[in-house]
Amino acid sequence: MKARHFFFLACFFLFSKANGQEYREFMQLGLQGSLGFPVGQFRNSIQNSFGKTGLGGGLHVLFNTRKEGYAPVFLGVDFNYLYFGTEKTPESQFLPPLKTTFNYFTLGPLFRVVLVDKDHGFVPFVDGLVGLKILNSKTRVDNSLVTTLLVQEPNEALFGTNYEGFVTGLGLGFFYKSHRKEMEDLATAFFVKLTFEYGDKTRYVKRNSIAVDPEGQITYQTGHTPTSLINLQFGILGW
């Protein structure tokens, strides 16, 4: 299922007609921005203009483990995306200048343990993640924004790679609950979470290795690296 389909499905549940108290315990939907800070060998494999940091965002949806009443444990799914920069390849005899973007995706089950149950104030929680990751690269013609608008055609990828692996993570965060005037009101809160994610050794495209050979084919070199990083997430949580 595509990410946008998952988002619309979550919103459908979020705004379904339900009793406020029961609904509050039923589901949590989070929309987050993300800053990824690679560590170790993964950090050494990255080159970009913003300190080897990944920029991105994602969403997660969690359901209470009890059909009635309250349980401090929620289970659901988390999707997150990080952008790790762009690399440019000069014009060649066969192709115009190229640009390659480097991306990192994770998707998998998420479980959350809410450490304190209260109606307002700071609420700490612990998250656990087990899922899949993809190290992705896409190479396109390096058109300017003006050229893209004038041509009015999608700048389709000439070449791309997807290297998969597994990721696990453990995070600690909190959200802030404010008083609600009515129990049936939609409740939202700002949340912050810091997660350490461990990714197994995965193949990746080496920076500054993409070139066009004498036959006009795009070539590149690969390496292998674990993908451990610290992920700082912040956003809006609704229930």
N, CA, C and O of each residue as an XYZ file, in Angstrom:
956
protein
N       0.854     -1.203      0.000
C       0.000      0.000      0.000
C       0.882      1.243      0.000
O       1.829      1.341      0.781
N       0.568      2.184     -0.875
C       1.352      3.402     -0.943
C       1.141      4.245      0.302
O       0.122      4.129      0.983
N       2.128      5.104      0.593
C       2.085      5.889      1.823
C       0.853      6.786      1.872
O       0.254      6.953      2.935
N       0.465      7.370      0.727
C      -0.692      8.274      0.757
C      -1.988      7.511      1.022
O      -2.898      8.037      1.663
N      -2.075      6.256      0.524
C      -3.258      5.455      0.808
C      -3.331      5.137      2.295
O      -4.400      5.178      2.902
N      -2.174      4.820      2.870
C      -2.114      4.538      4.297
C      -2.530      5.759      5.103
O      -3.230      5.631      6.107
N      -2.107      6.931      4.676
C      -2.443      8.167      5.387
C      -3.953      8.433      5.341
O      -4.554      8.759      6.365
N      -4.566      8.295      4.163
C      -5.997      8.557      4.047
C      -6.814      7.554      4.849
O      -7.847      7.903      5.420
N      -6.349      6.300      4.893
C      -7.052      5.306      5.689
C      -6.991      5.668      7.164
O      -7.984      5.549      7.881
N      -5.821      6.111      7.616
C      -5.676      6.505      9.016
C      -6.568      7.697      9.342
O      -7.183      7.744     10.407
N      -6.639      8.656      8.428
C      -7.494      9.819      8.660
C      -8.966      9.424      8.718
O      -9.731     10.003      9.489
N      -9.368      8.446      7.913
C     -10.749      7.982      7.942
C     -11.104      7.466      9.321
O     -12.161      7.794      9.860
N     -10.218      6.652      9.898
C     -10.461      6.146     11.238
C     -10.443      7.276     12.258
O     -11.248      7.303     13.188
N      -9.519      8.202     12.072
C      -9.343      9.266     13.053
C     -10.583     10.138     13.173
O     -10.911     10.592     14.269
N     -11.276     10.380     12.066
C     -12.421     11.271     12.093
C     -13.760     10.531     12.040
O     -14.805     11.144     11.821
N     -13.723      9.205     12.243
C     -14.961      8.431     12.280
C     -15.777      8.816     13.505
O     -15.229      9.254     14.516
N     -17.090      8.648     13.405
C     -17.981      8.976     14.514
C     -17.758      7.990     15.630
O     -17.911      6.784     15.431
N     -17.395      8.482     16.815
C     -17.153      7.596     17.948
C     -17.240      8.416     19.212
O     -17.088      9.637     19.188
N     -17.487      7.737     20.314
C     -17.484      8.396     21.608
C     -16.089      8.884     21.905
O     -15.116      8.170     21.663
N     -15.973     10.119     22.440
C     -14.661     10.716     22.627
C     -13.759      9.921     23.521
O     -12.590      9.725     23.186
N     -14.256      9.443     24.667
C     -13.404      8.725     25.600
C     -12.947      7.406     25.000
O     -11.768      7.060     25.073
N     -13.885      6.666     24.403
C     -13.523      5.398     23.793
C     -12.559      5.626     22.644
O     -11.612      4.864     22.453
N     -12.811      6.692     21.872
C     -11.974      6.946     20.715
C     -10.553      7.337     21.123
O      -9.585      6.934     20.479
N     -10.435      8.115     22.184
C      -9.112      8.540     22.639
C      -8.238      7.345     22.959
O      -7.033      7.363     22.708
N      -8.835      6.320     23.506
C      -8.075      5.135     23.856
C      -7.884      4.207     22.659
O      -7.055      3.298     22.701
N      -8.648      4.434     21.597
C      -8.654      3.499     20.484
C      -7.461      3.669     19.560
O      -6.915      2.676     19.080
N      -7.040      4.911     19.298
C      -6.075      5.127     18.229
C      -5.254      6.385     18.443
O      -5.733      7.354     19.032
N      -4.008      6.372     17.960
C      -3.154      7.551     17.885
C      -2.603      7.667     16.469
O      -2.163      6.677     15.883
N      -2.629      8.878     15.924
C      -2.063      9.155     14.605
C      -1.024     10.251     14.739
O      -1.322     11.331     15.249
N       0.197      9.983     14.283
C       1.272     10.952     14.392
C       1.829     11.351     13.035
O       2.054     10.500     12.175
N       2.051     12.651     12.843
C       2.725     13.200     11.668
C       3.994     13.881     12.152
O       3.939     14.770     13.003
N       5.150     13.464     11.609
C       6.405     13.933     12.177
C       7.397     14.418     11.130
O       7.410     13.963      9.986
N       8.229     15.360     11.566
C       9.442     15.695     10.860
C      10.582     14.903     11.477
O      10.504     14.502     12.638
N      11.640     14.675     10.711
C      12.728     13.821     11.190
C      14.090     14.410     10.844
O      14.292     14.958      9.761
N      15.010     14.285     11.780
C      16.429     14.572     11.563
C      17.194     13.303     11.876
O      17.154     12.809     13.003
N      17.897     12.771     10.877
C      18.654     11.543     11.065
C      20.135     11.830     11.166
O      20.701     12.520     10.318
N      20.776     11.293     12.222
C      22.201     11.511     12.453
C      22.918     10.160     12.368
O      22.984      9.437     13.362
N      23.453      9.813     11.195
C      24.144      8.529     11.046
C      25.341      8.436     11.982
O      25.959      9.447     12.317
N      25.661      7.222     12.399
C      26.801      6.987     13.275
C      27.687      5.909     12.659
O      27.240      5.095     11.852
N      28.963      5.927     13.065
C      29.890      4.882     12.657
C      30.146      4.849     11.158
O      30.308      5.888     10.520
N      30.179      3.654     10.612
C      30.499      3.442      9.203
C      29.467      4.093      8.279
O      29.804      4.568      7.195
N      28.227      4.107      8.715
C      27.186      4.734      7.898
C      27.466      6.221      7.695
O      27.295      6.747      6.596
N      27.891      6.884      8.744
C      28.216      8.310      8.638
C      29.362      8.545      7.651
O      29.350      9.520      6.899
N      30.343      7.652      7.657
C      31.482      7.804      6.758
C      31.108      7.619      5.295
O      31.837      8.067      4.410
N      29.980      6.962      5.029
C      29.568      6.697      3.646
C      28.764      7.841      3.046
O      28.410      7.791      1.868
N      28.470      8.873      3.835
C      27.580      9.949      3.392
C      28.354     11.240      3.190
O      29.217     11.599      3.991
N      28.029     11.929      2.107
C      28.558     13.266      1.846
C      27.404     14.153      1.419
O      26.729     13.861      0.432
N      27.174     15.222      2.144
C      26.178     16.219      1.735
C      26.551     17.570      2.323
O      27.540     17.700      3.045
N      25.745     18.570      2.004
C      26.068     19.944      2.401
C      25.469     20.323      3.746
O      25.584     21.476      4.161
N      24.830     19.379      4.441
C      24.234     19.702      5.738
C      24.725     18.749      6.818
O      23.936     18.186      7.577
N      26.046     18.579      6.873
C      26.696     17.876      7.970
C      26.384     16.400      8.069
O      26.333     15.843      9.165
N      26.171     15.749      6.903
C      25.875     14.314      6.856
C      24.585     13.944      7.575
O      24.380     12.792      7.957
N      23.721     14.937      7.753
C      22.435     14.730      8.411
C      21.372     14.377      7.378
O      21.432     14.849      6.243
N      20.401     13.551      7.760
C      19.263     13.248      6.912
C      18.071     14.094      7.304
O      17.806     14.289      8.490
N      17.348     14.600      6.312
C      16.171     15.445      6.541
C      14.946     14.744      5.972
O      14.996     14.203      4.868
N      13.852     14.751      6.718
C      12.672     14.090      6.180
C      11.487     14.142      7.111
O      11.300     15.105      7.855
N      10.690     13.094      7.061
C       9.481     13.036      7.869
C       8.782     11.709      7.680
O       9.310     10.786      7.059
N       7.577     11.632      8.230
C       6.831     10.394      8.113
C       5.541     10.451      8.902
O       5.075     11.519      9.299
N       4.975      9.278      9.120
C       3.743      9.177      9.896
C       3.675      7.813     10.549
O       4.335      6.866     10.121
N       2.866      7.726     11.594
C       2.620      6.445     12.245
C       1.196      6.411     12.761
O       0.623      7.443     13.109
N       0.632      5.218     12.809
C      -0.707      5.024     13.340
C      -0.649      3.854     14.318
O      -0.077      2.805     14.023
N      -1.252      4.059     15.487
C      -1.205      3.072     16.570
C      -2.605      2.816     17.104
O      -3.425      3.730     17.194
N      -2.867      1.566     17.458
C      -4.163      1.179     18.013
C      -3.966      0.597     19.405
O      -3.015     -0.144     19.657
N      -4.881      0.944     20.303
C      -4.825      0.403     21.654
C      -5.046     -1.105     21.616
O      -5.833     -1.606     20.813
N      -4.347     -1.821     22.487
C      -4.417     -3.279     22.462
C      -5.668     -3.837     23.128
O      -5.891     -5.047     23.108
N      -6.492     -2.961     23.722
C      -7.758     -3.411     24.308
C      -8.925     -2.812     23.544
O      -8.909     -1.634     23.189
N      -9.941     -3.635     23.293
C     -11.122     -3.139     22.596
C     -11.951     -2.213     23.481
O     -12.591     -1.284     22.988
N     -11.938     -2.466     24.781
C     -12.675     -1.637     25.724
C     -11.751     -1.233     26.867
O     -10.830     -1.964     27.229
N     -12.013     -0.066     27.422
C     -11.179      0.391     28.523
C      -9.845      0.912     28.020
O      -9.722      1.331     26.869
N      -8.851      0.881     28.890
C      -7.554      1.471     28.564
C      -6.431      0.476     28.805
O      -6.439     -0.254     29.796
N      -5.475      0.450     27.903
C      -4.231     -0.287     28.095
C      -3.083      0.641     27.723
O      -3.219      1.425     26.784
N      -1.957      0.581     28.428
C      -0.849      1.489     28.131
C      -0.037      1.081     26.910
O       0.937      1.752     26.569
N      -0.419     -0.008     26.244
C       0.339     -0.519     25.107
C      -0.449     -0.301     23.819
O      -1.626     -0.651     23.725
N       0.235      0.294     22.815
C      -0.350      0.519     21.504
C       0.491     -0.211     20.460
O       1.715     -0.276     20.576
N      -0.167     -0.755     19.445
C       0.506     -1.440     18.349
C       0.084     -0.816     17.031
O      -1.072     -0.424     16.870
N       1.019     -0.720     16.080
C       0.668     -0.133     14.795
C       1.803     -0.217     13.803
O       2.604     -1.152     13.825
N       1.861      0.786     12.921
C       2.818      0.820     11.816
C       3.464      2.200     11.750
O       2.822      3.219     12.008
N       4.750      2.210     11.399
C       5.496      3.465     11.267
C       6.154      3.520      9.889
O       6.731      2.537      9.426
N       6.060      4.689      9.237
C       6.766      4.946      7.978
C       7.602      6.199      8.138
O       7.125      7.207      8.660
N       8.860      6.140      7.687
C       9.724      7.313      7.804
C      10.639      7.414      6.582
O      11.063      6.409      6.013
N      10.930      8.665      6.199
C      11.762      8.958      5.024
C      12.830      9.971      5.408
O      12.562     10.944      6.112
N      14.058      9.722      4.927
C      15.154     10.666      5.131
C      15.853     10.931      3.798
O      16.127     10.009      3.029
N      16.131     12.191      3.546
C      16.849     12.623      2.347
C      18.291     12.917      2.736
O      18.549     13.716      3.636
N      19.240     12.258      2.043
C      20.651     12.391      2.402
C      21.471     13.146      1.364
O      22.691     12.993      1.307
N      20.816     13.954      0.550
C      21.576     14.826     -0.325
C      21.519     14.450     -1.795
O      20.929     13.445     -2.191
N      22.171     15.318     -2.601
C      22.188     15.188     -4.058
C      23.619     15.275     -4.561
O      24.430     16.045     -4.046
N      23.912     14.479     -5.569
C      25.227     14.485     -6.210
C      25.046     14.772     -7.691
O      24.111     14.262     -8.308
N      25.925     15.578     -8.271
C      25.807     15.934     -9.680
C      26.929     15.311    -10.512
O      28.074     15.202    -10.072
N      26.558     14.906    -11.731
C      27.497     14.308    -12.680
C      27.597     15.225    -13.895
O      26.566     15.601    -14.453
N      28.802     15.598    -14.322
C      28.944     16.557    -15.437
C      28.382     16.009    -16.746
O      28.195     14.803    -16.913
N      28.121     16.927    -17.662
C      27.653     16.569    -19.001
C      28.684     15.688    -19.699
O      29.892     15.876    -19.549
N      28.173     14.711    -20.472
C      29.050     13.811    -21.224
C      28.700     13.878    -22.705
O      27.815     14.634    -23.107
N      29.400     13.081    -23.519
C      29.140     13.044    -24.952
C      27.723     12.545    -25.250
O      27.132     12.904    -26.269
N      27.191     11.720    -24.358
C      25.914     11.060    -24.617
C      24.745     11.645    -23.811
O      23.598     11.581    -24.253
N      25.030     12.212    -22.638
C      23.963     12.650    -21.751
C      24.239     14.054    -21.227
O      25.399     14.436    -21.070
N      23.188     14.828    -20.954
C      23.353     16.145    -20.322
C      23.770     15.960    -18.862
O      23.893     14.828    -18.395
N      23.988     17.058    -18.139
C      24.333     16.916    -16.714
C      23.257     16.129    -15.972
O      22.067     16.241    -16.268
N      23.704     15.330    -14.998
C      22.814     14.471    -14.225
C      22.873     14.839    -12.749
O      23.866     15.383    -12.266
N      21.793     14.531    -12.047
C      21.812     14.657    -10.591
C      21.219     13.384     -9.978
O      20.260     12.807    -10.492
N      21.816     12.975     -8.879
C      21.384     11.761     -8.190
C      21.004     12.112     -6.767
O      21.775     12.759     -6.059
N      19.823     11.692     -6.342
C      19.384     11.885     -4.963
C      19.540     10.588     -4.193
O      19.370      9.501     -4.745
N      19.868     10.710     -2.907
C      20.079      9.562     -2.034
C      19.044      9.620     -0.905
O      18.933     10.620     -0.196
N      18.299      8.537     -0.757
C      17.171      8.497      0.165
C      17.226      7.245      1.029
O      17.864      6.250      0.686
N      16.533      7.328      2.165
C      16.493      6.213      3.117
C      15.062      6.077      3.641
O      14.511      7.019      4.211
N      14.469      4.903      3.444
C      13.097      4.646      3.865
C      13.063      3.538      4.909
O      13.845      2.589      4.841
N      12.164      3.659      5.868
C      11.901      2.566      6.808
C      10.392      2.380      6.930
O       9.623      3.339      6.878
N       9.992      1.128      7.091
C       8.578      0.795      7.241
C       8.472     -0.482      8.058
O       9.146     -1.470      7.768
N       7.614     -0.459      9.091
C       7.455     -1.678      9.871
C       6.576     -1.504     11.079
O       6.105     -0.403     11.365
N       6.349     -2.604     11.799
C       5.535     -2.556     13.014
C       6.170     -1.672     14.083
O       7.390     -1.645     14.245
N       5.321     -0.952     14.806
C       5.748     -0.088     15.896
C       4.904     -0.404     17.121
O       3.683     -0.533     17.025
N       5.553     -0.527     18.266
C       4.781     -0.666     19.498
C       5.179      0.448     20.468
O       6.336      0.865     20.524
N       4.192      0.914     21.226
C       4.400      2.042     22.145
C       3.864      1.688     23.522
O       2.754      1.173     23.655
N       4.659      1.967     24.543
C       4.244      1.797     25.930
C       4.174      3.184     26.562
O       5.195      3.852     26.726
N       2.971      3.608     26.913
C       2.774      4.906     27.570
C       3.066      4.727     29.054
O       2.434      3.907     29.720
N       4.024      5.493     29.573
C       4.518      5.278     30.934
C       3.643      5.918     32.004
O       3.668      5.487     33.156
N       2.872      6.937     31.643
C       2.009      7.626     32.610
C       0.654      7.870     31.958
O       0.596      8.344     30.823
N      -0.419      7.560     32.643
C      -1.766      7.804     32.135
C      -2.364      8.995     32.877
O      -2.703      8.890     34.055
N      -2.494     10.129     32.187
C      -3.115     11.302     32.789
C      -3.759     12.141     31.706
O      -3.414     12.028     30.530
N      -4.702     12.989     32.111
C      -5.503     13.744     31.161
C      -4.802     14.972     30.610
O      -5.166     15.456     29.538
N      -3.805     15.485     31.317
C      -3.079     16.640     30.802
C      -1.670     16.641     31.384
O      -1.385     15.998     32.395
N      -0.793     17.394     30.701
C       0.600     17.465     31.126
C       1.503     16.624     30.238
O       1.082     16.126     29.193
N       2.744     16.475     30.668
C       3.732     15.723     29.913
C       3.541     14.226     30.133
O       3.449     13.758     31.268
N       3.485     13.482     29.025
C       3.275     12.041     29.081
C       4.458     11.353     28.392
O       4.582     11.450     27.171
N       5.324     10.666     29.129
C       6.458      9.969     28.518
C       6.028      8.621     27.935
O       5.057      8.014     28.387
N       6.766      8.172     26.928
C       6.483      6.870     26.331
C       7.766      6.250     25.776
O       8.755      6.942     25.535
N       7.726      4.945     25.583
C       8.827      4.186     24.986
C       8.309      3.518     23.720
O       7.236      2.915     23.732
N       9.065      3.619     22.623
C       8.701      2.993     21.357
C       9.704      1.915     20.972
O      10.898      2.031     21.248
N       9.207      0.880     20.339
C      10.050     -0.152     19.753
C       9.674     -0.358     18.303
O       8.491     -0.365     17.966
N      10.667     -0.525     17.435
C      10.439     -0.653     15.996
C      11.208     -1.847     15.452
O      12.379     -2.044     15.778
N      10.547     -2.636     14.625
C      11.185     -3.711     13.865
C      10.629     -3.641     12.455
O       9.412     -3.699     12.273
N      11.490     -3.519     11.451
C      10.929     -3.380     10.116
C      11.948     -3.508      9.007
O      13.038     -4.049      9.190
N      11.563     -2.993      7.846
C      12.380     -3.031      6.644
C      12.937     -1.647      6.351
O      12.347     -0.637      6.733
N      14.067     -1.607      5.675
C      14.668     -0.344      5.251
C      15.061     -0.462      3.789
O      15.290     -1.561      3.283
N      15.138      0.670      3.119
C      15.597      0.721      1.735
C      16.560      1.886      1.585
O      16.223      3.025      1.907
N      17.758      1.597      1.095
C      18.691      2.632      0.670
C      18.454      2.839     -0.819
O      18.671      1.935     -1.627
N      18.006      4.037     -1.172
C      17.537      4.305     -2.525
C      18.367      5.411     -3.174
O      18.780      6.363     -2.511
N      18.603      5.273     -4.476
C      19.195      6.364     -5.254
C      18.430      6.496     -6.562
O      17.986      5.502     -7.136
N      18.277      7.747     -7.034
C      17.614      8.011     -8.302
C      18.414      9.036     -9.082
O      18.787     10.081     -8.551
N      18.680      8.728    -10.362
C      19.455      9.615    -11.217
C      18.557     10.170    -12.312
O      17.896      9.421    -13.031
N      18.544     11.498    -12.430
C      17.730     12.188    -13.429
C      18.589     13.214    -14.157
O      19.701     13.525    -13.730
N      18.057     13.740    -15.270
C      18.694     14.872    -15.939
C      18.623     16.083    -15.019
O      17.590     16.345    -14.403
N      19.717     16.814    -14.930
C      19.794     17.956    -14.014
C      19.186     19.196    -14.664
O      19.892     20.145    -15.006
N      17.869     19.168    -14.826
C      17.169     20.334    -15.373
C      17.009     21.406    -14.308
O      16.857     21.107    -13.124
N      17.045     22.650    -14.743
C      16.724     23.746    -13.835
C      15.217     23.791    -13.626
O      14.462     23.192    -14.391
N      14.786     24.494    -12.603
C      13.357     24.633    -12.334
C      12.647     25.294    -13.508
O      11.538     24.895    -13.865
N      13.279     26.308    -14.117
C      12.673     27.012    -15.250
C      12.474     26.062    -16.425
O      11.419     26.069    -17.059
N      13.494     25.237    -16.721
C      13.398     24.273    -17.826
C      12.282     23.272    -17.576
O      11.510     22.949    -18.478
N      12.205     22.786    -16.343
C      11.164     21.817    -15.998
C       9.776     22.406    -16.191
O       8.879     21.730    -16.695
N       9.590     23.675    -15.788
C       8.285     24.321    -15.937
C       7.956     24.580    -17.401
O       6.797     24.455    -17.798
N       8.952     24.941    -18.214
C       8.711     25.225    -19.625
C       8.396     23.958    -20.411
O       7.506     23.952    -21.262
N       9.121     22.896    -20.125
C       8.902     21.641    -20.850
C       7.586     21.003    -20.435
O       6.897     20.392    -21.252
N       7.241     21.148    -19.153
C       5.989     20.621    -18.604
C       5.864     19.114    -18.802
O       4.777     18.604    -19.076
N       6.967     18.418    -18.662
C       6.974     16.967    -18.700
C       7.698     16.458    -17.451
O       8.658     17.083    -17.000
N       7.252     15.340    -16.892
C       7.924     14.811    -15.704
C       9.361     14.433    -15.996
O       9.662     13.822    -17.022
N      10.246     14.805    -15.081
C      11.662     14.481    -15.228
C      11.885     13.063    -14.703
O      12.281     12.874    -13.553
N      11.631     12.083    -15.546
C      11.659     10.694    -15.122
C      13.093     10.248    -14.822
O      14.059     10.748    -15.397
N      13.190      9.290    -13.902
C      14.492      8.760    -13.515
C      15.110      7.965    -14.669
O      14.442      7.139    -15.291
N      16.390      8.222    -14.946
C      17.119      7.446    -15.935
C      17.663      6.159    -15.340
O      17.885      5.172    -16.041
N      17.872      6.194    -14.026
C      18.510      5.052    -13.380
C      18.193      5.115    -11.894
O      18.087      6.202    -11.325
N      18.043      3.969    -11.270
C      17.763      3.937     -9.840
C      18.190      2.633     -9.207
O      18.301      1.607     -9.878
N      18.432      2.683     -7.896
C      18.783      1.478     -7.138
C      17.952      1.436     -5.858
O      17.601      2.474     -5.297
N      17.645      0.229     -5.408
C      16.974      0.002     -4.132
C      17.643     -1.187     -3.461
O      17.577     -2.310     -3.961
N      18.282     -0.938     -2.336
C      18.938     -1.999     -1.582
C      18.246     -2.135     -0.232
O      18.204     -1.194      0.560
N      17.698     -3.337      0.015
C      16.860     -3.558      1.193
C      17.650     -4.195      2.329
O      18.712     -4.781      2.122
N      17.100     -4.065      3.536
C      17.660     -4.687      4.728
C      16.660     -4.597      5.866
O      15.488     -4.277      5.667
N      17.150     -4.888      7.064
C      16.295     -4.866      8.247
C      16.759     -3.786      9.224
O      17.940     -3.442      9.283
N      15.804     -3.264      9.984
C      16.110     -2.221     10.958
C      15.347     -2.500     12.242
O      14.204     -2.957     12.208
N      15.981     -2.224     13.372
C      15.319     -2.274     14.677
C      15.621     -0.963     15.388
O      16.646     -0.329     15.138
N      14.726     -0.567     16.269
C      14.937      0.700     16.960
C      14.279      0.731     18.320
O      13.283      0.049     18.564
N      14.853      1.537     19.206
C      14.294      1.756     20.536
C      14.331      3.252     20.812
O      15.384      3.884     20.731
N      13.156      3.816     21.143
C      13.076      5.255     21.315
C      12.399      5.665     22.602
O      11.607      4.917     23.173
N      12.725      6.873     23.053
C      12.122      7.468     24.239
C      11.603      8.849     23.860
O      12.320      9.642     23.250
N      10.359      9.135     24.221
C       9.790     10.420     23.873
C       8.728     10.869     24.850
O       8.480     10.225     25.869
N       8.106     11.983     24.521
C       7.001     12.481     25.339
C       6.071     13.302     24.450
O       6.486     13.820     23.413
N       4.827     13.413     24.861
C       3.913     14.357     24.252
C       3.217     15.132     25.355
O       3.168     14.699     26.506
N       2.681     16.281     24.985
C       2.053     17.155     25.974
C       0.553     17.203     25.731
O       0.106     17.611     24.659
N      -0.217     16.790     26.717
C      -1.675     16.836     26.647
C      -2.178     18.134     27.272
O      -1.735     18.524     28.353
N      -3.098     18.792     26.590
C      -3.767     19.960     27.162
C      -5.203     19.589     27.502
O      -5.726     18.582     27.027
N      -5.832     20.415     28.330
C      -7.218     20.162     28.711
C      -8.131     20.255     27.491
O      -7.944     21.109     26.624
N      -9.127     19.357     27.438
C     -10.150     19.426     26.395
C     -11.465     19.885     27.011
O     -11.846     19.466     28.104
N     -12.152     20.766     26.270
C     -13.430     21.256     26.781
C     -14.486     20.156     26.778
O     -15.285     20.056     27.709
N     -14.491     19.328     25.727
C     -15.454     18.247     25.616
C     -14.709     16.958     25.281
O     -13.716     16.980     24.553
N     -15.188     15.839     25.813
C     -14.540     14.565     25.567
C     -14.625     14.150     24.107
O     -13.784     13.390     23.628
N     -15.650     14.649     23.386
C     -15.807     14.279     21.990
C     -14.926     15.110     21.064
O     -14.856     14.819     19.869
N     -14.256     16.129     21.577
C     -13.367     16.944     20.757
C     -12.159     16.132     20.309
O     -11.660     15.280     21.044
N     -11.702     16.407     19.103
C     -10.453     15.825     18.642
C      -9.300     16.396     19.449
O      -9.177     17.615     19.577
N      -8.460     15.537     19.991
C      -7.331     15.985     20.806
C      -6.039     15.887     20.006
O      -5.819     14.914     19.284
N      -5.194     16.890     20.136
C      -3.884     16.883     19.491
C      -2.828     17.281     20.510
O      -3.115     17.956     21.499
N      -1.613     16.854     20.251
C      -0.508     17.178     21.152
C       0.786     17.235     20.357
O       0.937     16.534     19.356
N       1.712     18.062     20.796
C       3.055     18.102     20.227
C       3.888     16.994     20.863
O       3.833     16.792     22.076
N       4.660     16.274     20.047
C       5.495     15.215     20.609
C       6.930     15.321     20.090
O       7.191     15.863     19.015
N       7.834     14.792     20.883
C       9.250     14.708     20.548
C       9.722     13.303     20.906
O       9.353     12.761     21.948
N      10.542     12.717     20.032
C      11.044     11.371     20.296
C      12.463     11.227     19.768
O      12.774     11.702     18.676
N      13.316     10.577     20.535
C      14.685     10.292     20.127
C      14.853      8.776     20.071
O      14.645      8.083     21.066
N      15.234      8.266     18.894
C      15.310      6.824     18.674
C      16.693      6.445     18.175
O      17.255      7.113     17.307
N      17.239      5.367     18.728
C      18.440      4.776     18.147
C      18.002      3.617     17.267
O      17.331      2.694     17.727
N      18.391      3.672     15.990
C      18.018      2.642     15.037
C      19.269      1.885     14.582
O      20.273      2.475     14.184
N      19.167      0.562     14.656
C      20.259     -0.278     14.160
C      19.817     -0.945     12.861
O      18.785     -1.615     12.813
N      20.609     -0.754     11.813
C      20.329     -1.400     10.528
C      21.444     -2.346     10.157
O      22.620     -2.035     10.351
N      21.086     -3.503      9.624
C      22.105     -4.484      9.247
C      22.928     -3.980      8.064
O      22.583     -2.982      7.432
N      24.022     -4.688      7.774
C      24.923     -4.267      6.693
C      24.202     -4.391      5.356
O      23.665     -5.446      5.018
N      24.200     -3.299      4.606
C      23.423     -3.209      3.376
C      24.264     -2.581      2.271
O      25.123     -1.738      2.529
N      24.008     -2.997      1.060
C      24.699     -2.437     -0.096
C      24.230     -1.002     -0.338
O      23.077     -0.674     -0.059
N      25.098     -0.159     -0.848
C      24.745      1.227     -1.161
C      25.598      1.732     -2.312
O      26.644      1.158     -2.615
N      25.152      2.808     -2.954
C      25.902      3.438     -4.041
C      26.900      4.423     -3.440
O      26.527      5.322     -2.686
N      28.165      4.241     -3.783
C      29.209      5.123     -3.252
C      29.085      6.520     -3.849
O      28.800      6.687     -5.035
N      29.307      7.511     -3.001
C      29.282      8.896     -3.457
C      30.441      9.151     -4.425
O      31.522      8.575     -4.302
N      30.173     10.043     -5.402
C      31.155     10.455     -6.414
C      31.640      9.306     -7.290
O      32.729      9.372     -7.861
N      30.825      8.245     -7.396
C      31.208      7.117     -8.253
C      30.338      7.017     -9.504
O      30.617      6.194    -10.376
N      29.307      7.823     -9.610
C      28.399      7.742    -10.754
C      29.018      8.465    -11.945
O      29.440      9.617    -11.841
N      29.063      7.767    -13.079
C      29.688      8.314    -14.286
C      28.978      7.744    -15.510
O      28.155      6.835    -15.405
N      29.318      8.300    -16.679
C      28.797      7.799    -17.954
C      29.972      7.223    -18.737
O      30.945      7.927    -19.009
N      29.885      5.942    -19.101
C      31.005      5.281    -19.776
C      31.022      5.637    -21.268
O      30.098      6.293    -21.749
N      32.065      5.213    -22.011
C      32.184      5.558    -23.442
C      31.032      5.063    -24.305
O      30.863      5.531    -25.431
N      30.238      4.124    -23.798
C      29.088      3.628    -24.553
C      27.785      4.323    -24.167
O      26.714      3.971    -24.660
N      27.886      5.306    -23.288
C      26.708      6.062    -22.893
C      25.907      5.435    -21.770
O      24.779      5.855    -21.514
N      26.464      4.437    -21.092
C      25.781      3.776    -19.994
C      26.184      4.411    -18.656
O      27.340      4.780    -18.452
N      25.210      4.527    -17.758
C      25.483      5.063    -16.425
C      26.113      3.968    -15.575
O      25.558      2.879    -15.435
N      27.264      4.266    -15.018
C      27.976      3.299    -14.176
C      28.121      3.848    -12.764
O      27.997      5.053    -12.539
N      28.383      2.958    -11.817
C      28.545      3.360    -10.420
C      29.265      2.256     -9.668
O      29.393      1.131    -10.153
N      29.736      2.598     -8.466
C      30.373      1.628     -7.579
C      29.527      1.474     -6.324
O      28.822      2.397     -5.916
N      29.607      0.292     -5.720
C      28.828      0.048     -4.498
C      29.753     -0.370     -3.363
O      30.877     -0.822     -3.578
N      29.246     -0.206     -2.163
C      29.916     -0.672     -0.959
C      28.882     -1.296     -0.042
O      27.715     -1.430     -0.410
N      29.307     -1.674      1.144
C      28.409     -2.244      2.152
C      28.638     -1.524      3.478
O      29.776     -1.269      3.871
N      27.551     -1.203      4.155
C      27.662     -0.514      5.442
C      26.468     -0.835      6.325
O      25.353     -0.984      5.824
N      26.684     -0.946      7.643
C      25.532     -0.925      8.555
C      24.880      0.456      8.469
O      25.529      1.426      8.080
N      23.612      0.543      8.827
C      22.900      1.827      8.694
C      22.386      2.316     10.041
O      21.227      2.715     10.161
N      23.245      2.286     11.050
C      22.829      2.763     12.374
C      22.780      4.284     12.399
O      23.639      4.964     11.837
N      21.754      4.798     13.064
C      21.601      6.249     13.163
C      20.760      6.612     14.382
O      20.062      5.776     14.956
N      20.850      7.883     14.755
C      19.994      8.456     15.794
C      18.954      9.315     15.091
O      19.298     10.219     14.330
N      17.688      9.033     15.345
C      16.589      9.702     14.653
C      15.828     10.581     15.643
O      15.215     10.087     16.589
N      15.878     11.887     15.409
C      15.123     12.841     16.218
C      13.845     13.184     15.482
O      13.888     13.735     14.382
N      12.693     12.859     16.086
C      11.400     13.108     15.463
C      10.590     14.087     16.316
O      10.666     14.074     17.545
N       9.822     14.926     15.643
C       8.990     15.912     16.332
C       7.792     16.187     15.450
O       7.920     16.264     14.228
N       6.618     16.338     16.065
C       5.445     16.566     15.240
C       4.170     16.634     16.062
O       4.185     16.984     17.243
N       3.058     16.291     15.407
C       1.739     16.389     15.985
C       1.144     14.986     16.147
O       1.178     14.167     15.228
N       0.614     14.740     17.313
C      -0.052     13.482     17.620
C      -1.543     13.750     17.857
O      -1.902     14.646     18.620
N      -2.397     12.978     17.207
C      -3.833     13.154     17.363
C      -4.505     11.873     17.796
O      -4.051     10.780     17.458
N      -5.613     12.006     18.563
C      -6.372     10.832     18.980
C      -7.838     11.222     19.248
O      -8.647     10.368     19.612
